[in-house]
Amino acid sequence: MTNQKRTERIYLTAKTRMIAEEKARSLNAFLNGLTAWYAFSLIAISVANLAGGLRHGMIEFSSTLLSIALFGISLFLLGGRISQRAEDHRRCYLALKGIYHSSASDQEKMASYESELEKYPNHKPIDYDLMIDAATSRNQKLWNDDGEVELTEEIQKRVNSFKNRRKISAVLAVLLPAFLFATAYALSSISSELDSCGDAEAAA
């Protein structure tokens, strides 16, 4: 192992923090869009309810569920934790890139590296896996203290699992208002048909 290989840890951490920042900003943008979508859905449900198109009790449940979800997302966004985390990761990788490309000795670089990491929150383990996956897709070689970093089958499984969970969660979150609206409309139609049958039987 050489000191030069050892300083590659700085580069790996900087690249991982870049992935972490991108992930946080993507989540922040998605939640902002989801907030607007839920707010629009609440307005649409309220208008349909006032127009008499939805008369089943499902409408109250749908409105309550969306209101709770909207309130929770809004509080989460107002706290600024996601955007702050993204900014912290950005500042960290910029500082690390400066250290990595500096003319200081390897020992000085590693000392500055350790000192800089104490100023910022750590990234998640999946961010490191995502960084390796992204580098491999670009045919980029990465190195750490043990040699070349490779995309193992285990890492690939974790990356695929994370991406699938994120995709499914996003789809379900986006489709929730449509599902609630369709369910409320269907139940309203059934209630209307039952009322009509009841009125017809009473008239007979």
ROLOSE-699768 format. One record per residue (C-alpha): residue in one letter; z, y, x. Coordinates in steps of 0.001 Angstrom, whole numbers, plus 524288, in hexadecimal, padded with zeros to 5 digits. Each point is the difference from the previous one (the first is absolute). Layout:
<sites>
AZYX ...
</sites>
This chain:
<sites>
M800008000080000 T7FC8480D6B8052D N8058F80D2D7FCC9 Q7F29D803FA7FB2A K800707F5227F5E5 R80DC3804397FC7F T7FB9B80DC87FCBC E7F6497FA577F654 R80BBB7FEC27F707 I7FF2580EB17FE51 Y7F1F27FEE97FB94 L803077F4E87F68D T80B29807837F9D5 A7F7A980C397FEA2 K7F52F7F83D7F954 T809EE7F9817F70C R805CB80D137FC1E M7F246804B07FCC8 I7FE837F4787F6BC A80D65802DE7FA3B E7FC5580E327FDA5 E7F3357FC407F988 K806EB7F6227F757 A80A45809DB7FBD1 R7F5FC80A817FCE0 S7F7CE7F64B7F83E L80BF87FC1D7F824 N8036C80E387FD9F A7F23A802FB7FB3E F7FFEE7F4027F73C L80D138037A7F9D2 N7FB6580DE87FD83 G7F3EA7FAC37F956 L808297F63E7F85F T808DF80AFD7FB61 A7F45C8076B7FA8E W7FAA27F3A17F9B8 Y80CF47FCBF7F968 A8018E80DFA7FB3B F7F24D7FFB67FA2E S802D47F2C57F9C0 L80C63805357F9B6 I7F86380B5B7FA43 A7F5767F6C07FAF6 I809FC7F7057F9AE S8070F80B8D7F9DC V7F343805587FA65 A7FC387F2A57FAAA N80D717FE947F9FE L7FF3E80D637F987 A7F2707FCCB7FAE9 G805717F3D27F9A2 G7F7F97F683807FE L80C037F93180551 R80A927FC8E7F655 H806AC7F4598063A G80D25800A9806E6 M7F8D67FC7D80C8D I7FC2480E3880144 E80E1880437801E4 F802047F542809F7 S7F395803E780743 S803BC80E4D80042 T80DB27FCDE804B1 L7FB407F6D180AAF L7F5E5809A080508 S809DD80B1E7FF82 I809AD7F83E8081A A7F5707FC42809C6 L7FB3780E00800CC F80DC980519801E5 G802C07F62C80AD2 I7F35D802D68074E S8021580EA67FEB7 L80DB97FF2880588 F7FB1B7F79580B2B L7F54D809C08033A L808B980BE17FE71 G809567FA3A809DC G7F5358017780A04 R803B37F383806EC I7F23C7FAAA800DE S7F9AD80C72804FC Q80B5E8024D80948 R7FED07F24280562 A7F17280208801F3 E8028780CB38074C D80A5F7F98980886 H7F68B7F536803C2 R7F59E80A268030F R808EE807CF808D9 C804567F39C806B8 Y7F2877FABF8033C L7FB7480D5D804B3 A80BA6800958092B L7FDA37F220804A9 K7F1A78029C80285 G8040480B9D8084C I8092B7F761807CF Y7F60E7F5248017A H7F557808FB8052C S80916808118089A S7FFA37FF9780ECE A80E427FBCE800DC S803E87F373806BE D8010F7F37F7F809 Q80EC08007D8010B E8004D80DFA7FB0A K7F6BF7FC897F503 M8088C7F4CF7FB6B A80C1E8087C800A5 S7F96180A8F7F7E4 Y7FB097F58B7F6B7 E80D8D7FAA37FD64 S8056D80DB57FE55 E7F550803FB7F689 L801BC7F4257F741 E80E22803CB7FD74 K7FB7580C627F925 Y7F8367F93D7F554 P801BA7F5287F5F8 N7FA2F7F2EB8038F H7F3BC7FA807F9F4 K800007F3757F811 P7FC537F2E48060F I7F4017FF1A7F73B D7FAE980CA68060E Y7FF327F92880D22 D7F8B37F4A87F9D9 L7F6A1809557F93F M7FD94806E980CE4 I7FC527F339806A6 D7F7407FC417F497 A7F91A80D3180052 A7FE087FF6280EBA T7FAAE7F2247FF32 S7F6348040A7F597 R7FAFB80A438099C N7FFBB7F62680B3B Q80A0F808528071A K808587F98480A65 L80E9A802807FF9C W80A427FCEE80A2D N80EC97FEDD80075 D80A007FB37809CF D7FBC07F1DD7FE1C G7F1778025480143 E7F5238016D7F612 V8043B801B67F1E3 E7F8C47F6D07F6F4 L7FEB27FF387F156 T806C77F3217FD67 E7FEAC7F81E7F389 E80DF1803917FC52 I7FD5780E9680175 Q7F3787FEB57F830 K8075E7F93A7F506 R80A1080ADF7FF88 V7F56080A5B7FFDF N7F85B7F9387F53F S80C527FDFE7F7F7 F803AC80E578014F K7F260804BD7FC5A N7FF5A7F6DF7F450 R80D63804217FB06 R7FC9180E5280191 K7F3027FE3F7F906 I805F37F8607F4B1 S80B23809BF7FE7D A7F67780B6A7FFD3 V7F7357F9907F5E0 L80B7B7FC827F73A A805A380DB28010A V7F2F7806357FC73 L7FD577F6A57F4C9 L80D9E800FF7FA10 P7FD0B80B857F6DA A7F3527F9B77FB63 F807017F3317FD60 L80ACE806B47F862 F7F6438080C7F82D A7F79D7F4217FCD4 T80BF47F8267FC01 A8050580AFC7F75F Y7F29D801A37F9BB A7FEA87F1647FD87 L80D817FF037F9FA S7FD5E80C1C7F7D3 S7F3867F9D07FAD9 I807437F3857FC9D S80A9C807CB7F90A S7F5B9807827F858 E7F9627F34F7FBC6 L80CE47FA197FBD0 D8034F80C437F849 S7F2BD7FF8C7F977 C801E57F1BE7FC51 G80D68803207FAC1 D7FAD480B397F7C8 A7F4F17F7787FAE4 E809717F5417FC0B A80901809D97F976 A7F49A805C57F870 A7FBC97F2777FB96 
</sites>
